[in-house]
């Protein structure tokens, strides 16, 4: 097991962990988005979807634990890589060439990641508390609660900003992940960049469309 520990703690090992956990989170976002988009089908459809998940709660809880561990590994390794890069160059160069050697997205990954983390804590705590400590589980009025939350202008604006930042974060991560796996050659990388851009735009626009929709209809 020592070899595995050393491998995971090497520079490339940390990047591989970031890539693998990132792929898992990308798949989760697709599933989560698919469930959320049923809000557009109305209360009956969305409540049925959530109720069906409630009927397999033990399985859902296992998935939640796995997702939590993936998030923790992803965040932990991201912070470690950022810190190690920072201490490796404690003082800036006399001529700052960062804009030539890296993109704005790569230079702000820790900042965008931190904002997304804060959003997740607020977002998940809000919905988790409501779904577990109110009578939602008895009435199955999940749609009504979600509509009420997104009818709040301040919460919706916060949500939309977080989704835009998530899009930027995903765009850079998508490219970095495939670079780690060696797909940074001239043959494949243009396709990777295009797919990463399309995926990040899809996530940002699709998730943002939900609060915009409820703001427009006033939660009705």
Phi, psi and omega in degrees: 000340180298322181295324179292318179298317180294321181295316181291335181266000174284166181300313181290326179298318179295322180291324178294317178299317178300319182292314182294314179295325177297319178298318178299319180291326177297316179295320178299317181299322179296316179294317181297319178295317180301317178295316182295326182292345176291349174301327181290344179275354176105172185302316185299313182294312182295316180297324178294318179298312181294320179296324178294324175291325179295331181286342177243043186305317179302318178294319179298320179297321178297315179298320180298319178296316179298316178297320179298318179295321178296315177302314182298313179298319182295313180294315182300313180290326177297316179294320179298315180296318179297315182294318180294321176294324181292314182285340177289338177226073186296332179238141180291156176293157178301321175248115184282109180252021184300325181293336179272328185269346180208165180265166177299323180298316182291328182282344182243019181299319181293324179290313179294322178297321180295318179295318179297321179297315178299317178300315181299317180300313181292313184296311183291321180295322179298309183285324181295316180297319181293318185284340185251338185240014174237187181269019180300323182292343178268319184269340183058036180269048183296320181298314182299318179295315180297318178298320179295318180298314183281351174280349176281115185302315184294317179294318182294319178297316177301317180297313182297316178299317179297323180290325176295316178296321177300320179300315177298317181297315181295323181300313180290317182299319182304315180291318182296321181299314181287334172295320178299323180274007174089014181266040182253023178272169185294340182282316187258331190296323176303322178293319178300315180298318180295314179296319179298318179295314181296319180295315182295320177295318179301313181297313183296313183289315184295314179294320181292333181295337183290305177296326178298318179300313182287331174294322182288322182268355177070026177077008181268000000 
